[in-house]
Each structure stands twice: as structure tokens, then as C-alpha cells.
Amino acid sequence: MQLAMWSGPRNLSTAMMYAFASRSDFSAVDEPFYAAYLNLTGLHHPMRDQILQAQSQEPYQVVDDLLGPNPEGRSNVYHKHMTQHMIEAIPRDWMLKVTNVFLIRHPARVVASFAKKYPDPKIEDIGFHQQADLFRYLVENGQKPIVINSADIRSNPEEKLRDLCGALGLTFDANMLKWTKGGQSCDGVWAPHWYGAVHNSTGFDTAEGPLPILSGRLLELVDQSLKSYEELAQYSL
């Protein structure tokens, strides 16, 4: 299985990558289009130069690699994808050849977390509109993508991972609930900037508390994202 997991930033996406990478039958690939995205947009993200050097900047080469043999000779591979990377210049028809899952999180939590690492975020940076657009694309082309909410995973990791594995036709593996503290071999080169919290963890965090209170520009981003979030939330496992 080539499993593509689609989310915006700060969506529990790294923890989910670690969960699948903890299985003996899975390898994992971290944000394979990141360098291509930075090269095509000219955006100056943290560690930009290191990212451009670490990955292919050619989108079609990335696609060939994703659809090629699984890394490490494993039966399955997990692709951690950021929806905001899928700009017009990056092809998407290859998505019809893989199994797609959409990982969602309430916009207030995403915006509050992302703004701590990336000042003055724009709507294009947090991926909600792109996520809904990719979901529609797959549905229009005959797929029925799986949707899972990070809040549900945090509330009961084993139950929701069992649900997800069942929907994927996989046997649940208890190793998905834990990983070793620190960086993992599947990490992208950008991990030192973004992955501090998950590097200090050995498993999924506890259930989230009340939604953060935001104002001004950050609240506007939440309002702009809610419709796309709710469009997918109705299909959550």
C-alpha cells in the first residue's frame, strides 16, 4: 500500500507519521514536495536552503519516486503530505493511484500553533482550502477518501487508530501507540525547527482542552477556514 496522508501544518501529522513508521510493515516519507514547493513559490521558510538541498525540486521526479519501490523494501509506505504544497504547478493525477486519508484539526488550534512558529501566517499557509479542494478532486474522480480528526485521535488513540486501520484493511499494530523519544529516521531536514514537541514525546498526547481564544488577523484566518474544515469533518471516522 502507498498511503498518502493529507493535512495542513500543526495537525498531529508528525505524530501520525511516527505511528505508522513504528510498524514493521511500513516505511515513511516526510513532506516529499516541500523543496519543490519552496522552489516554485520562492517562499522563505525556516531552513529553506537546507530543504532545497535535501530534496528533489522537480515535482515529476518526486511523483516518480513516490510511485516507485517502497523505501527500505517494506510492504507499505506512508506519505506525510502538506496540502498547502499542492500548488497548481505540482501534478495531482498520481493521487488516483494511491490510498488517500485526510487528517483534519479545528482551525483555531492550527492557527494558534502555527503562528507560534511562523509569524503573520496567510490563509494559503495553513492548507484548509487546499485540503478541501484535494478531497473534492478525489471524490469527483471516483475515490472515497478516509477522513480522521486529530481531536478524536488525541481523545482515544487506540480506538481511532483501530478504526483507521480497519478502514484501510490493515491489522492494528500496538506499536503505533509509541515511539522512541527524539528525532526519527523518517524526519525531514526541517525537523529541528518544527518537531520539538513530538521529539519530546513517546506517544500521543492527552485529549485537547478548550479551543484557544484568538483575535484580530488570527481570528480572521479561523473564520476563513471553518467552511473547508466542516466540509471534511462531516465524513470523519
C-alpha positions as CSV (number, residue, x, y, z in Angstrom):
1,M,0.0,0.0,0.0
2,Q,1.1,3.5,-0.8
3,L,-0.8,5.6,1.8
4,A,-0.9,9.3,1.4
5,M,-1.9,11.3,4.5
6,W,-3.1,14.9,3.7
7,S,-3.2,17.7,6.2
8,G,-2.1,21.2,6.8
9,P,0.6,22.1,9.3
10,R,0.2,21.6,13.1
11,N,-2.4,18.8,12.6
12,L,-0.8,15.9,14.5
13,S,0.8,15.0,11.2
14,T,4.2,14.2,12.5
15,A,2.9,12.0,15.4
16,M,0.8,10.1,12.8
17,M,3.9,9.6,10.6
18,Y,5.8,8.2,13.7
19,A,2.8,5.9,14.5
20,F,2.9,4.3,11.0
21,A,6.7,4.3,10.9
22,S,6.7,2.3,14.1
23,R,5.0,-0.6,12.3
24,S,7.4,-3.2,10.9
25,D,5.5,-3.3,7.6
26,F,5.7,0.5,6.9
27,S,8.4,2.9,5.8
28,A,7.6,6.7,5.9
29,V,8.3,9.7,3.7
30,D,8.2,13.2,5.1
31,E,6.7,16.0,3.1
32,P,8.2,15.0,-0.3
33,F,7.0,18.1,-2.2
34,Y,8.4,20.6,0.3
35,A,11.5,21.6,-1.7
36,A,9.6,21.7,-5.0
37,Y,7.0,24.0,-3.3
38,L,9.7,26.3,-1.9
39,N,11.4,26.5,-5.2
40,L,8.3,27.2,-7.2
41,T,6.9,29.8,-4.8
42,G,10.1,31.5,-3.7
43,L,8.9,31.5,-0.2
44,H,11.4,31.9,2.6
45,H,10.5,29.3,5.2
46,P,12.8,28.4,8.1
47,M,15.7,26.3,6.9
48,R,14.9,27.0,3.2
49,D,18.4,26.4,1.9
50,Q,18.8,23.1,3.7
51,I,15.4,21.9,2.4
52,L,16.2,22.8,-1.2
53,Q,19.4,20.9,-1.0
54,A,17.9,17.8,0.8
55,Q,15.0,17.0,-1.7
56,S,14.3,17.0,-5.4
57,Q,12.9,20.3,-6.6
58,E,11.3,18.7,-9.6
59,P,7.7,17.7,-9.0
60,Y,7.5,15.0,-11.6
61,Q,10.6,13.4,-10.2
62,V,9.0,13.4,-6.7
63,V,6.0,11.7,-8.2
64,D,8.1,9.0,-9.8
65,D,9.8,8.4,-6.5
66,L,6.5,8.2,-4.6
67,L,5.1,5.7,-7.1
68,G,8.3,3.7,-7.3
69,P,9.5,0.9,-5.0
70,N,8.8,1.5,-1.3
71,P,11.7,2.6,0.7
72,E,13.5,0.0,2.8
73,G,11.8,-2.8,0.9
74,R,8.7,-2.6,3.2
75,S,5.3,-3.8,2.0
76,N,3.7,-0.4,2.6
77,V,4.8,3.2,2.7
78,Y,3.3,6.2,4.4
79,H,3.5,9.6,2.7
80,K,3.1,12.6,5.0
81,H,1.8,15.4,2.7
82,M,1.1,19.1,3.4
83,T,-1.9,20.2,1.4
84,Q,-0.5,23.7,1.0
85,H,2.3,22.3,-1.0
86,M,-0.1,21.2,-3.8
87,I,0.0,24.4,-5.8
88,E,-1.0,24.5,-9.5
89,A,2.4,23.6,-10.8
90,I,2.5,20.3,-8.9
91,P,0.6,17.4,-10.5
92,R,-2.2,15.6,-8.7
93,D,-3.3,12.9,-11.1
94,W,-0.9,10.5,-9.3
95,M,-3.2,10.7,-6.2
96,L,-5.7,8.5,-8.0
97,K,-3.1,5.6,-7.9
98,V,-2.6,5.7,-4.1
99,T,-4.8,5.3,-0.9
100,N,-5.7,8.8,0.4
101,V,-6.5,9.8,4.0
102,F,-7.3,13.3,5.2
103,L,-6.2,14.3,8.7
104,I,-8.1,17.4,10.0
105,R,-7.9,19.6,13.0
106,H,-10.0,22.6,14.1
107,P,-8.7,25.8,12.5
108,A,-8.4,27.6,15.9
109,R,-5.9,25.1,17.1
110,V,-4.0,25.0,13.8
111,V,-3.7,28.8,13.6
112,A,-2.7,29.3,17.3
113,S,0.0,26.6,17.0
114,F,1.3,27.6,13.5
115,A,1.5,31.3,14.4
116,K,4.0,30.5,17.2
117,K,6.4,29.1,14.6
118,Y,5.6,31.2,11.6
119,P,4.7,34.8,12.3
120,D,2.0,36.5,10.2
121,P,0.6,33.4,8.5
122,K,-1.6,33.7,5.5
123,I,-4.7,31.6,4.5
124,E,-2.5,29.9,1.9
125,D,0.0,28.7,4.5
126,I,-2.4,26.6,6.6
127,G,-3.9,24.4,3.9
128,F,-7.6,24.3,4.7
129,H,-8.9,25.4,1.3
130,Q,-6.3,23.2,-0.5
131,Q,-7.3,20.3,1.7
132,A,-11.0,20.6,0.7
133,D,-10.1,21.1,-2.9
134,L,-8.0,17.9,-3.0
135,F,-10.8,16.0,-1.2
136,R,-13.2,17.1,-3.9
137,Y,-10.8,16.2,-6.7
138,L,-10.6,12.6,-5.4
139,V,-14.4,12.3,-4.9
140,E,-15.0,13.7,-8.4
141,N,-12.7,11.0,-9.8
142,G,-14.3,8.1,-8.0
143,Q,-12.4,7.8,-4.8
144,K,-13.9,7.7,-1.3
145,P,-11.1,9.2,0.8
146,I,-11.0,8.5,4.5
147,V,-11.2,11.4,6.9
148,I,-9.9,11.3,10.5
149,N,-10.0,14.1,13.1
150,S,-6.9,14.7,15.2
151,A,-9.1,15.6,18.2
152,D,-10.6,12.1,18.1
153,I,-7.1,10.5,17.9
154,R,-5.9,12.5,20.9
155,S,-9.1,11.6,22.9
156,N,-8.6,7.8,22.3
157,P,-5.6,6.9,20.2
158,E,-6.0,3.2,20.2
159,E,-9.7,3.2,19.3
160,K,-9.3,5.7,16.5
161,L,-6.1,4.0,15.1
162,R,-8.0,0.7,15.2
163,D,-10.8,2.4,13.2
164,L,-8.4,3.9,10.7
165,C,-6.5,0.6,10.3
166,G,-9.9,-1.2,9.8
167,A,-10.9,1.3,7.1
168,L,-7.6,0.8,5.4
169,G,-7.8,-3.0,5.5
170,L,-4.8,-3.2,7.9
171,T,-4.4,-5.1,11.1
172,F,-4.0,-2.8,14.1
173,D,-0.4,-2.8,15.5
174,A,0.0,-1.7,19.1
175,N,3.5,-0.4,18.2
176,M,1.6,2.6,16.6
177,L,0.9,3.9,20.0
178,K,4.5,4.6,21.0
179,W,7.9,5.6,19.6
180,T,11.3,6.5,21.0
181,K,12.0,10.0,22.2
182,G,13.9,12.2,19.9
183,G,14.2,12.5,16.1
184,Q,13.3,9.6,13.8
185,S,15.0,8.4,10.7
186,C,12.0,9.4,8.6
187,D,12.3,13.1,9.7
188,G,12.7,15.8,7.0
189,V,15.7,18.1,7.4
190,W,13.4,20.8,8.8
191,A,12.6,18.7,11.9
192,P,14.8,20.8,14.3
193,H,12.6,23.8,13.7
194,W,9.1,22.2,13.6
195,Y,9.2,19.0,15.5
196,G,10.3,20.0,19.0
197,A,7.1,18.9,20.9
198,V,6.8,15.5,19.2
199,H,10.6,14.9,19.7
200,N,10.0,15.2,23.4
201,S,7.1,12.7,23.3
202,T,7.0,8.9,23.3
203,G,3.3,8.6,22.2
204,F,0.2,10.6,21.5
205,D,-0.6,13.5,23.9
206,T,-3.8,13.6,26.0
207,A,-7.1,15.0,24.9
208,E,-7.1,18.7,24.0
209,G,-8.7,21.3,26.2
210,P,-11.0,24.2,25.1
211,L,-10.3,25.9,21.8
212,P,-7.8,28.8,22.0
213,I,-9.2,32.3,22.1
214,L,-7.9,34.3,19.1
215,S,-8.4,37.8,17.9
216,G,-7.5,40.1,15.0
217,R,-5.9,38.6,11.9
218,L,-5.6,35.2,13.5
219,L,-9.3,35.0,14.2
220,E,-9.9,36.1,10.6
221,L,-7.9,33.1,9.4
222,V,-10.0,30.8,11.5
223,D,-13.2,32.2,10.1
224,Q,-11.9,31.8,6.6
225,S,-11.0,28.2,7.2
226,L,-14.1,26.9,9.0
227,K,-16.2,26.1,6.0
228,S,-13.5,23.9,4.5
229,Y,-12.8,22.2,7.8
230,E,-16.5,21.5,8.3
231,E,-16.9,20.2,4.8
232,L,-14.5,17.3,5.6
233,A,-15.4,16.9,9.3
234,Q,-18.8,15.5,8.4
235,Y,-17.0,12.5,6.9
236,S,-14.8,11.8,9.9
237,L,-14.4,8.2,11.1
